[in-house]
Amino acid sequence: MSDIFDRQYDVIVVGGGATGAGTARDCAKRGLRTLLVERFDFTAGATGRNHGLLHSGARYAVTDVESAGECIRENMTLRRIASHCVEGTGGLFVTLPEDDLSYKDTFISACRSAGIEAQEIDPDYAKTIEPALNKEITSALTVPDGAVDPFRLTISNVVDAQLHGASVLTYHEVIDFIRKGERIEGIVVRSTLAGRSGGLLYDKEIRGRIVVNASGIWIHGLSQKMGLGVNMFPAKGALLVFGHRVNNIVINRCRKPSDADILVPGDTISLIGTTSSRISFDQCDNLEVTKEEVDILLRGGAELAPLLAKTRILRAYAGVRPLVADDSDPTGRKISRGIVCLDHAERDGLEGLVTITGGKLMTYRLMAEIATDTVCHKLGVDSECTTATDPLPGSSGTRESEIEKRVFPMQPDSNVLAAKERHGSMLPEEKIDSGDDADLVCECEKVSVGEIRFAFDSLYAGNLLNLRRRTRLGMGTCQGGLCVSRAASILASRKGGEAAVADMKEFLQERWKGMIPVGWGRTLAEADFSSWIYRGVCGLSSTEGTAGAENIEN
């Protein structure tokens, strides 16, 4: 551990979401001595709390043509370099009887201006290719939307960054900056595990020539520590996860961006999003979905796909968009999703600090390229970006074009197919298809013992919450009620029983938080049953716990 603090870095990237991981990857590939710092686990912020839409950019074509053009270009790039993270479902924009039909022509024209292929099709044909659609639609258009898994996308960037020499430090929060006159010379970090599972309280200085602030909505607070005015707009968006794949094509409502107008299929589920409302900064770390937001999403979703009104809701969750402030728009809907890169030497006279924000998950790689170009210019490094052409780990080998895990073939190797889909060429097949490695831990998502061991060994899982992000364990119908105890037994063999039990408690508590807003019917009954099992049979006296997360260091 001490070695990671003693090194001198060319660039320190703050924030372990997609943009931070992508920036660390790009910097490392260009030969810079790079450190990536994250206060919790990767994707713990907005990256892990969105709808996983592989944006074609069509949604913003009318209102933000620049962002729309960036989205479609990066959409095509991700299909090339991150095939194991992407599902090319295609997308539909449909008009309902209560919508303005004339908007369709404006929409098509804007898409074509942005370079997005939008093709009008017969509404009856649209209902044939996507049976979940509302039968009353009056128009339909196809666009190159899809689904992308933000968890595996981010981890693939982290893996590639380390393969190119980057160091990684998780569970450490930046609490201050090392400043000498008008220059930033590094950061001060504090372990976020202090007092948990034996974690020690300490502050450490880390030196670097350039610090890149890629911390999303938390850019606001970190900038204030240095007296800088980078004002962010905390726009909360709530989403609902349904118990199975209702639709197989992304369904969008053909109108100006509003609430509950995107229904995205992803892995084994479908989800509807999003709402948009401004919140205070002190809420960003403790997001709650309200009853009103659930009602908005459920009603809007059922308008797009009526079957949703009868489909079980697994959970609700919310994220905060990292938008640059515009106080004239109280919802954040009209704020540009354009990329903002600030060289604070030019803007504020403070050398050694770069901020990268705005954008979307879809444009994370482009944001990383822009930030890294800025860093290289400041350091006098002449090196080209190759992240748009070099495949990510997991997408570097031949992959089956369509894995049939989504229809759940009940065959002996279905867990192998599921794992291949999640990890692509990163996962050696022999690690999951023989002996006890082939045994299933999570039936809902077809997660095997071998895949869990692989995630602990190679994907920086460290604890059960992180394991969920790496493998989808606990994301299915039972929400971890049946599988988390099995996974905990594997963890116990590595970290001991006490740490595994603490992890299990925190995992169950986190799942319960997402179930509270939709706690009725079978969801409530299942949660009550799980509580009875874990409290009564397993003897867990409380669902409160602490995760025995492990630091990642290299």
C-alpha positions in Angstrom: 0.0 0.0 0.0 2.8 2.5 0.9 4.3 2.1 -2.6 1.2 3.6 -4.2 1.5 6.8 -2.1 5.2 7.1 -2.6 5.2 7.3 -6.4 5.3 10.5 -8.4 2.7 10.5 -11.1 2.3 12.5 -14.3 -1.5 12.5 -13.9 -3.9 11.7 -11.1 -7.4 11.1 -12.3 -10.1 11.6 -9.6 -13.3 9.6 -10.1 -13.9 5.9 -10.9 -16.9 6.3 -13.2 -16.7 5.7 -17.0 -15.1 9.1 -17.7 -12.4 8.7 -15.1 -11.7 5.1 -16.0 -11.6 6.1 -19.7 -9.3 9.0 -19.0 -6.9 6.8 -16.9 -6.9 4.3 -19.8 -6.1 6.9 -22.4 -3.4 8.5 -20.3 -1.7 5.2 -19.6 -1.9 4.2 -23.2 -0.1 7.4 -24.1 2.8 6.5 -21.7 1.9 8.8 -18.8 2.5 7.6 -15.2 -1.1 7.4 -14.2 -3.1 7.0 -10.9 -6.9 6.5 -10.8 -8.5 7.3 -7.5 -12.1 6.5 -6.5 -13.7 7.1 -3.1 -15.8 3.9 -3.2 -16.1 1.3 -5.9 -16.0 1.8 -9.6 -19.4 2.9 -11.1 -20.8 3.8 -7.6 -22.0 7.2 -8.9 -23.9 8.2 -12.0 -22.2 5.6 -14.3 -23.9 2.8 -12.4 -27.2 4.6 -12.0 -28.5 5.3 -15.6 -30.7 3.3 -18.0 -27.8 1.7 -19.9 -29.0 3.2 -23.2 -26.6 3.0 -26.2 -27.7 6.4 -27.4 -28.0 7.0 -31.1 -28.3 10.7 -30.2 -31.8 10.9 -31.6 -33.3 11.9 -28.3 -31.3 15.2 -28.4 -31.3 15.8 -32.2 -34.0 18.5 -32.0 -32.8 20.3 -28.8 -29.0 19.7 -28.7 -27.6 18.8 -32.2 -24.0 19.0 -31.1 -24.5 16.4 -28.4 -26.6 14.3 -30.8 -23.7 14.2 -33.2 -21.3 13.2 -30.5 -23.6 10.4 -29.4 -24.0 8.7 -32.8 -20.3 8.8 -33.5 -19.4 7.3 -30.1 -22.3 4.8 -30.5 -20.5 3.4 -33.6 -17.1 3.5 -31.8 -18.4 1.5 -28.9 -19.9 -1.1 -31.2 -16.4 -1.6 -32.5 -14.2 -1.5 -29.4 -16.6 -2.7 -26.7 -18.7 -5.5 -28.3 -18.9 -7.5 -25.1 -20.6 -4.5 -23.4 -23.1 -3.7 -26.1 -26.3 -5.2 -27.4 -27.5 -3.8 -30.7 -31.2 -4.0 -30.1 -32.1 -1.2 -32.4 -34.5 1.6 -31.3 -38.0 2.9 -32.1 -39.4 6.4 -31.7 -43.2 6.2 -31.6 -46.0 8.7 -31.5 -49.0 8.1 -29.3 -52.4 9.6 -30.1 -52.0 12.3 -27.5 -48.7 13.4 -29.0 -48.1 16.0 -31.6 -47.8 14.1 -34.9 -46.1 17.0 -36.7 -43.1 16.7 -34.3 -42.1 13.6 -36.3 -41.0 15.5 -39.3 -39.0 18.0 -37.2 -37.4 15.0 -35.5 -36.4 13.2 -38.7 -34.9 16.3 -40.2 -32.9 17.0 -37.0 -31.6 13.4 -36.9 -30.4 13.6 -40.5 -28.7 16.9 -39.8 -26.8 15.2 -36.9 -25.8 12.2 -39.0 -28.3 9.8 -37.4 -30.1 7.4 -39.6 -33.8 7.8 -38.7 -36.2 5.8 -41.0 -40.0 6.0 -40.9 -41.7 2.6 -40.9 -45.4 1.5 -41.0 -46.8 1.5 -37.4 -48.3 -2.0 -38.0 -44.8 -3.3 -38.9 -43.4 -1.7 -35.8 -45.9 -3.6 -33.7 -44.9 -6.8 -35.4 -41.1 -6.4 -34.7 -41.9 -5.2 -31.1 -45.1 -6.8 -29.8 -44.9 -4.9 -26.5 -45.7 -1.6 -28.2 -48.9 0.3 -27.5 -51.2 -0.8 -30.3 -52.5 2.8 -30.7 -49.3 4.3 -32.0 -49.8 6.6 -34.9 -46.2 6.7 -36.3 -42.9 4.9 -35.8 -39.3 5.5 -36.7 -36.2 3.3 -36.4 -32.9 4.6 -35.0 -29.6 2.8 -34.2 -30.2 2.7 -30.4 -29.0 -0.2 -28.3 -28.1 -1.2 -24.8 -24.8 -0.9 -23.0 -23.7 -2.3 -19.7 -22.0 0.6 -17.8 -20.5 -1.7 -15.2 -18.5 -4.0 -17.5 -17.7 -1.1 -19.8 -16.0 0.8 -16.9 -14.2 -2.2 -15.6 -12.8 -3.0 -19.0 -11.3 0.5 -19.1 -9.8 0.0 -15.7 -8.3 -3.3 -16.7 -6.8 -1.8 -19.8 -5.4 1.1 -17.9 -3.6 -1.2 -15.5 -2.4 -3.4 -18.4 -0.7 -0.2 -19.6 0.9 0.6 -16.3 -1.7 2.7 -14.4 -2.1 2.4 -10.7 -5.5 2.2 -9.1 -6.7 3.2 -5.6 -10.2 2.6 -4.5 -12.0 3.4 -1.2 -10.0 6.6 -0.8 -11.7 10.0 -0.9 -9.9 13.2 -2.0 -10.3 15.6 1.0 -7.9 18.3 -0.1 -5.4 19.3 -2.7 -1.7 20.0 -2.4 -1.3 23.6 -3.5 1.9 25.6 -3.8 1.2 29.1 -4.8 -0.9 29.0 -8.0 -0.1 25.4 -8.7 -1.7 22.1 -7.7 0.9 19.5 -7.0 -1.2 16.6 -5.9 -4.0 15.4 -3.6 -4.7 14.4 0.0 -6.8 11.2 0.4 -8.5 9.6 3.3 -9.6 6.0 3.5 -13.3 5.6 3.4 -13.0 2.3 5.2 -11.8 3.9 8.4 -13.4 2.2 11.4 -14.9 -0.5 9.2 -13.7 -4.1 9.2 -10.5 -3.0 11.0 -9.8 -0.2 8.5 -7.4 2.4 9.8 -7.9 6.2 9.8 -5.2 8.0 7.9 -4.6 10.9 5.5 -2.0 10.5 2.8 -0.5 12.9 0.2 -0.1 11.8 -3.4 2.0 13.9 -5.8 1.2 14.4 -9.4 2.1 16.9 -12.1 -1.6 17.2 -13.3 -4.8 16.4 -11.5 -7.9 15.6 -13.6 -11.1 16.1 -11.8 -13.6 13.6 -13.4 -15.8 13.1 -10.3 -19.1 13.9 -11.9 -21.6 15.9 -9.7 -19.0 15.9 -6.9 -16.8 18.3 -9.1 -18.8 21.0 -7.4 -17.6 20.3 -3.9 -14.0 19.5 -4.9 -13.8 22.7 -6.8 -15.0 24.7 -3.8 -12.0 23.2 -1.8 -9.8 25.3 -4.1 -12.0 28.4 -4.3 -13.0 27.7 -7.9 -16.5 28.3 -9.3 -17.4 25.2 -11.2 -21.1 25.2 -10.6 -22.9 21.9 -11.3 -26.6 21.3 -11.6 -27.6 18.2 -9.6 -30.5 16.8 -11.7 -31.8 13.6 -10.2 -33.3 11.0 -12.5 -35.3 8.0 -11.2 -35.8 4.7 -12.9 -37.8 1.5 -12.5 -36.5 -2.1 -13.1 -39.0 -4.7 -14.3 -38.8 -8.4 -13.6 -38.2 -9.6 -17.1 -37.5 -8.3 -20.6 -40.8 -6.8 -21.7 -39.4 -5.4 -24.9 -36.4 -6.4 -27.1 -36.1 -3.1 -28.9 -35.5 0.2 -27.2 -38.8 2.2 -27.2 -38.6 6.0 -27.1 -41.5 8.4 -27.2 -41.3 10.8 -30.2 -41.6 14.1 -28.4 -39.3 16.6 -26.7 -37.4 14.9 -23.8 -39.7 14.4 -20.9 -40.4 12.0 -18.0 -40.8 8.2 -18.6 -40.2 8.2 -22.3 -37.5 5.6 -22.7 -38.0 1.8 -22.2 -34.7 0.0 -22.4 -34.1 -3.8 -22.5 -30.9 -4.9 -20.8 -29.7 -8.4 -20.0 -32.7 -10.1 -18.3 -34.8 -7.1 -17.5 -36.4 -3.9 -18.9 -36.3 -0.5 -17.3 -38.2 2.7 -17.7 -36.7 6.2 -17.2 -36.3 8.8 -16.3 -37.6 11.7 -14.3 -35.7 14.9 -13.9 -35.7 17.2 -10.8 -33.2 19.4 -9.2 -32.0 18.3 -5.7 -29.6 19.8 -3.2 -26.0 18.7 -3.2 -26.4 17.1 0.3 -28.8 14.6 -1.3 -26.4 13.3 -3.9 -25.0 10.7 -1.6 -28.4 9.6 -0.3 -30.8 9.3 -3.1 -34.4 8.2 -2.5 -37.1 7.5 -5.1 -40.5 9.0 -4.1 -43.9 7.5 -4.6 -44.7 10.3 -7.0 -41.7 9.4 -9.2 -42.8 5.7 -9.2 -46.3 6.8 -10.3 -44.9 9.0 -13.1 -42.7 6.2 -14.4 -45.2 3.5 -14.2 -47.9 5.5 -15.9 -45.6 6.7 -18.6 -44.1 3.3 -19.1 -47.6 1.7 -19.5 -48.4 4.3 -22.2 -45.5 3.0 -24.2 -45.9 -0.7 -23.4 -49.3 -1.5 -21.7 -47.9 -4.8 -20.4 -45.8 -2.9 -17.9 -49.0 -2.1 -15.9 -49.1 -5.9 -15.1 -45.4 -6.6 -14.8 -43.7 -7.0 -11.5 -41.3 -4.1 -10.6 -38.1 -5.4 -9.0 -36.8 -2.1 -7.7 -36.4 1.6 -8.1 -33.2 3.6 -8.2 -31.9 7.1 -9.0 -28.8 8.8 -10.2 -27.6 12.4 -10.5 -26.6 13.8 -13.9 -23.3 15.7 -13.9 -24.7 18.8 -15.7 -23.1 22.2 -15.8 -25.4 24.6 -14.0 -28.0 26.6 -15.8 -30.3 28.2 -13.3 -32.9 29.3 -15.9 -34.0 25.6 -16.2 -35.3 24.2 -12.9 -35.6 20.6 -14.3 -32.3 20.3 -16.2 -34.1 19.0 -19.3 -32.9 21.9 -21.5 -29.3 22.0 -20.2 -26.9 20.9 -22.9 -25.3 17.4 -22.6 -22.3 18.9 -24.3 -18.8 18.1 -23.0 -17.0 20.7 -20.8 -13.2 20.5 -20.4 -11.7 23.2 -18.2 -7.9 23.9 -18.0 -7.9 25.9 -14.8 -4.5 27.5 -15.7 -6.3 29.3 -18.5 -9.6 29.8 -16.7 -8.5 30.6 -13.2 -4.8 31.0 -13.2 -4.4 27.7 -11.3 -1.8 25.4 -12.9 -1.9 21.6 -12.7 -5.7 21.1 -12.7 -8.1 20.0 -15.4 -11.8 19.4 -15.0 -13.8 17.2 -17.4 -17.6 17.1 -17.1 -20.9 17.2 -18.9 -21.5 14.7 -21.7 -23.2 11.3 -21.2 -22.2 7.7 -20.6 -22.3 7.4 -24.4 -19.5 10.0 -24.9 -17.3 9.0 -22.0 -14.5 7.9 -24.4 -14.5 11.2 -26.3 -14.5 13.1 -23.0 -11.5 11.0 -21.9 -9.7 11.8 -25.2 -10.4 15.5 -24.8 -9.1 15.5 -21.2 -6.0 13.5 -22.1 -5.3 15.7 -25.1 -5.3 18.6 -22.6 -3.0 16.8 -20.2 -0.6 15.8 -22.9 -0.5 19.4 -24.3 0.3 20.8 -20.8 3.0 18.2 -20.2 4.6 18.6 -23.7 3.8 15.0 -24.6 3.3 14.3 -28.3 1.2 11.0 -28.4 -1.9 10.1 -30.5 -5.1 8.8 -29.0 -5.8 5.2 -30.0 -8.8 4.4 -27.8 -11.3 4.8 -30.7 -9.6 1.9 -32.6 -8.1 -0.3 -29.9 -10.6 -2.9 -28.6 -11.1 -3.0 -24.8 -10.2 -6.2 -22.9 -13.1 -8.6 -23.4 -13.8 -7.4 -26.9 -10.4 -8.3 -28.4 -11.3 -11.8 -29.5 -14.0 -13.5 -31.6 -17.3 -13.4 -29.9 -20.6 -14.9 -30.8 -22.8 -12.2 -32.3 -25.8 -13.0 -30.3 -25.7 -15.1 -27.0 -29.1 -16.7 -26.3 -28.8 -16.2 -22.6 -31.7 -13.7 -22.8 -34.2 -16.5 -23.6 -32.8 -18.6 -20.8 -32.0 -21.9 -22.6 -32.2 -24.4 -19.8 -29.1 -26.3 -21.0 -26.0 -27.4 -19.1 -23.8 -24.7 -20.5 -26.2 -21.7 -20.1 -24.0 -20.3 -17.3 -21.1 -20.4 -19.7 -23.0 -18.5 -22.3 -24.1 -15.9 -19.8 -20.5 -15.4 -18.5 -19.2 -15.1 -22.1 -21.7 -12.4 -22.7 -20.7 -10.5 -19.6 -16.9 -10.8 -19.9 -16.2 -11.6 -23.5 -12.6 -12.7 -24.2 -11.4 -11.7 -20.8 -12.8 -14.8 -19.3 -11.0 -18.1 -19.9 -13.8 -20.7 -20.5 -12.0 -23.3 -18.5 -12.6 -21.2 -15.4 -16.3 -21.7 -15.4 -17.2 -25.0 -17.2 -15.7 -27.7 -15.1 -15.9 -29.1 -11.5 -17.5 -27.0 -8.9 -16.7 -23.9 -10.9 -19.7 -24.8 -13.1 -22.1 -24.8 -10.2 -24.7 -22.0 -10.3 -24.8 -19.5 -7.5 -27.4 -17.1 -9.0 -30.0 -18.9 -11.0 -31.7 -15.6 -12.2 -28.6 -14.3 -13.9 -26.8 -17.6 -14.5 -23.7 -16.7 -12.3 -21.5 -19.6 -11.5 -18.9 -20.3 -8.8 -16.1 -19.9 -11.4 -17.4 -16.5 -12.6 -17.5 -15.3 -9.0 -13.9 -16.5 -8.4 -12.9 -14.8 -11.6 -14.5 -11.5 -10.5 -12.7 -11.6 -7.1 -9.4 -12.5 -8.7 -9.4 -10.3 -11.8 -12.1 -7.7 -11.7 -11.4 -6.0 -8.3 -14.7 -7.2 -6.8 -13.5 -7.3 -3.2 -16.9 -7.5 -1.6 -20.5 -8.6 -2.5 -21.8 -5.2 -3.5 -18.9 -4.9 -6.0 -19.5 -8.5 -7.1 -23.1 -7.5 -8.1 -21.7 -4.8 -10.4 -19.2 -7.2 -12.0 -21.5 -10.2 -12.5 -25.1 -9.1 -12.0 -25.4 -11.5 -9.0 -28.5 -10.5 -7.1 -30.0 -8.3 -9.9 -32.6 -10.9 -10.9 -36.0 -11.7 -9.5 -35.0 -12.7 -6.0 -32.8 -9.6 -5.6 -30.1 -11.6 -3.9 -32.4 -13.3 -1.4 -31.4 -16.8 -2.6 -27.9 -16.3 -3.9 -26.2 -13.8 -1.6 -25.6 -16.4 1.1 -24.0 -18.7 -1.4 -21.7 -16.0 -2.7 -20.9 -15.0 0.9 -19.6 -18.6 1.5 -17.2 -18.1 -1.3 -16.1 -14.8 0.0 -15.7 -16.3 3.5 -13.1 -18.7 2.2 -11.0 -15.6 1.2 -11.8 -13.0 3.9 -13.2 -14.9 6.8 -16.7 -15.5 8.0 -17.1 -12.2 10.0 -16.3 -10.0 7.0 -18.5 -12.1 4.7 -21.5 -11.8 7.1 -20.9 -8.0 7.3 -20.9 -7.9 3.5 -24.0 -10.0 3.3 -25.9 -7.6 5.6 -24.9 -4.6 3.6 -25.8 -6.3 0.3 -29.3 -7.1 1.6 -29.8 -3.7 3.0 -28.8 -2.1 -0.3 -31.3 -4.3 -2.2 -34.0 -3.4 0.3 -33.5 0.3 -0.3 -34.4 -0.2 -3.9 -37.4 -2.3 -3.1 -39.0 0.1 -0.5 -40.5 2.5 -3.1 -42.2 -0.4 -5.0 -42.9 -2.5 -1.9 -46.2 -4.1 -2.7 -47.5 -7.5 -3.9 -45.0 -10.2 -4.6 -42.1 -7.8 -4.1 -43.1 -7.1 -0.5 -43.9 -10.7 0.2 -40.5 -11.8 -1.1 -38.7 -9.2 0.9 -40.6 -10.3 4.0 -39.7 -14.0 3.3 -36.0 -13.1 2.8 -36.0 -11.2 6.1 -37.5 -14.2 7.9 -34.9 -16.5 6.3 -31.9 -14.3 7.1 -33.1 -13.2 10.6 -34.7 -16.4 11.7 -32.8 -19.2 10.1 -29.4 -17.5 9.6 -29.5 -15.5 12.8 -28.7 -12.1 11.4 -30.0 -9.7 14.0 -29.9 -6.7 11.8 -29.7 -5.8 8.1 -27.3 -3.0 9.0 -23.7 -3.9 8.2 -20.5 -2.8 6.7 -18.8 -4.0 3.6 -15.3 -5.4 4.1 -14.2 -3.9 0.8 -10.7 -4.4 -0.3 -8.5 -1.6 -1.6 -7.1 -2.1 -5.0 -3.5 -1.3 -5.4 -0.9 -1.9 -8.0 
